[in-house]
Amino acid sequence: MCSSPLRVFLYVFSLAFIVPSQASGQDTKVFLELEKQLQERYSLPRDSLRLKAAMYLMAGLPNQWHYDPLVLETTGGRVRVMDINIIDAEYLAENIDYAFRAWELPWAKDLSFEDFCQYLLPYKMGNEAPERWRAAVWEEYSWVLERANEKTSPSEICRWVDASVRQWYTIHLGYNYPSDAGYLKAKEVKEGSCQGASLMILYPLRALGVCAVYDYVPQWGNRSDRHSWDALYEDGRLISFNAPETDPGKHKLEFIGMGRMLRKRPKIFRKDYMSASSIDVTAEYIPTADISIRRWVKHLGKAEMMIFDNANWRSVCEGSWKGGYAEFKDMARGVAFLPAITDKGMSRALWWPLVIERNGRLKVFRPRLRRHTVRLTAKYPEDKSNAIFPGEHYELFVWKGHWVSLGMQEAKDTVLTYRRVPVGALLWLRNLDKGVQERIFTFEKGRQIWY
């Protein structure tokens, strides 16, 4: 079994309850006709499991959409199209039949029906336009099936596929297709960012019976930017990899670049077919804890947890309101968060910034009345270019519900000195002359502690 312990699987047999209330009359008519055709196709007793698989796909179908590829590629416009308007029963049946072929392969045959539905059956991996990819991918990677035997592991299949894909696909951090791209589109453009590569590799892997998933952080916990990768389940373990560059077991999620800082993961999400969105899988990767924050402000709105991205606070997850408290589940340890309320696009702090320490205790960055002198040697811990340089101009900020300036200085040497800084406060030092790498920190026991 490769199921995540956090997932709850539901069989859906009656589709009349899953047609969204906001669907047009025409969409509902198409949906019910598609349901009827699949039920007729899989009406025999021997096809009962295929019918259940069809019902699983149909249960998630009302949520599936993509951008019109013709408009996207000709004008750059983003026009949403619901998948139900372009797929038919033959398309879903072909997908189901090839998925069952994959399930019969030696390394996949012991998967439960739940795992099969979640990880092998979906006809798409994100919000890409549906493609008739199953037959093409099965044929393209037929050599894998000829090479493999009863003892071949999912990791080994992945290594072979990675090696093949590396011959035609290039990771290009500065480029990505303007929306999620299916496998056939990826074969056409031949390059993409980590997001594009992570999505693309799922097609051949799932076609070959590998229980693979697309996971990502929406924002690093201690620097700007986001990241995505893949993972596969093998012998009850989740093994990550960065396709097609690194194979399973060789991917270090928290470390990028020799001698450079660790990248912390505040929240980890997984692309999910049923919701056409993402599910929270943070606890599958790292130690977490739950946080409950009392609502001290009168304003109502969406409870969010935010991360500083070197310039602004960015939301990484939503919480839920319960009895006047905002509750946040499975939050990473060692990462500075700002609880916030967002209403009509405007966000304000719900409480002070905080961090869950490795021992599980909560540390709150609340400025105290006591003051001290701080001596600063850098604005960011990444490399020497973020040190203090004589002649350059700097400004130090302290968080007091918003950023408050503690004054500008021209550096006289490699150390900046600020007096009467509140003890316990979260600080942010900016170089006003150059650079974009800046990081929040505290000053404790005579040194900067970075978050």
Order of alpha helices (4+ residues) and beta strands (2+ residues): alpha-alpha-beta-alpha-beta-alpha-alpha-alpha-alpha-beta-alpha-beta-alpha-beta-beta-beta-beta-beta-beta-beta-beta-beta-beta-beta-beta-beta-beta-beta-beta-beta-beta-beta-beta-beta
